[in-house]
Amino acid sequence: MSRAASFRFRLYIAGDAPNSAQAMFNLEEVCRIYLPKRHSVEIIDVFRDPQRALADGIFMTPTLIKLTPAPMRRIVGALSHTPTVLQTLGLDAHAE
């Protein structure tokens, strides 16, 4: 059953900043390779919705939050080091 678990992510970005664009690309790649058809991503631009970012405790971008499955995890940065991203999100790098 755990292989069918759906992953929900929320990615906070800062407009078209290079690090934000890189984080979106890297997250898309991780999801495409390791979570095909088992994920959803909500993207929040802190420039367009600063109150939401503040309410959610986001002070740096890009910030990725894994909402489900538990436990919730938070990663700050461009998500460039895939092994660290996978480990932090609780994904097995060998499961595709």
Secondary structure, DSSP 8 states (H G I E B T S, - for coil): -GGG--EEEEEEE-TT-HHHHHHHHHHHHHHHHH-TTSEEEEEEETTT-HHHHHHTT--SSSEEEEEESSS-EEEES----HHHHHHHHT--TT--
